[in-house]
Amino acid sequence: MCRTSIFQILFILIFSIFISNLLADQANQQKMEAQFRDETGFEGTIKWWNSDDTMKELEGYFPDMPISMDLEWDDNAANANEIFLSLVPYSGLKKEDFFPIVNGADFYNFNQKLNGRKMSNYGAIEFCMMGDGNIFISASTILKVNAPLNPKLTVDEAYTKFTQVAVPADIIPQSDMKCELTYIVPSTYVDNPDMKPTEYLLTWLMMAYDKWYYIDAITGKLVKKN
């Protein structure tokens, strides 16, 4: 009886701490959401990442910073940039941690840099216009990640590995390729809508003839292609 009582007490204590932390997180998110709405005039829904109290998704509109198919491209781009700047304090990062990418007239990306290099899969604030005049914003900034800082393979060594595991050199010479270091999520990562990845691979991204090949910059393995 005594042992059972101890386990029950421990369970109640752990559960109470969990609920207390959850309520504290919710209160903090509600406070930040109210502050953001007051600062920007945003009207719509906001979702948060519970793991680090950063914004996850927004769907709605900004009356003073509209993005619409009725506006000129330059106006939309300028307003997207202003909205992005207003979101940065709620991303856990600084504006210097991002670089802008524009994909088409109705899609804007602000991709995160890790150790000064590009990231893929996660690490972005993305805008997309919706047919009803609203916009959808997806945010997946990475705050805690385990990733190599520097490559072990030079670009020439990575190209040699590429010719061994992907395409022979006589088909795609190195002079025809664009190569850059970038981070990607490991293939073993299971996509979870409520969790962010905690590990990234440093890879040599090799692009040629509309094909992308990712060579692990540490092991030399071909880890992804598309």
ABEGO torsion letter per residue (X at the ends): XAAAAAAAAAAAAAAAAAAAAAAAAAAAAAAAAAAAAAAAGBBEBBBBBAAAGBBABBBEBBAABBBBAABBAAAAAAAAAAAAAAAAAAAGBBAAABBBBBBEAABBBBBBBBGGBBBBGBGBBBBBBBAAGBBBBBBBBBABBBBBABBABBAAAAAAAAAAABBBAAABBAAABBBBBBBBBBAABBBBAABBBABBBBBBBBBBGGBBBBBBAAAGBBABBX
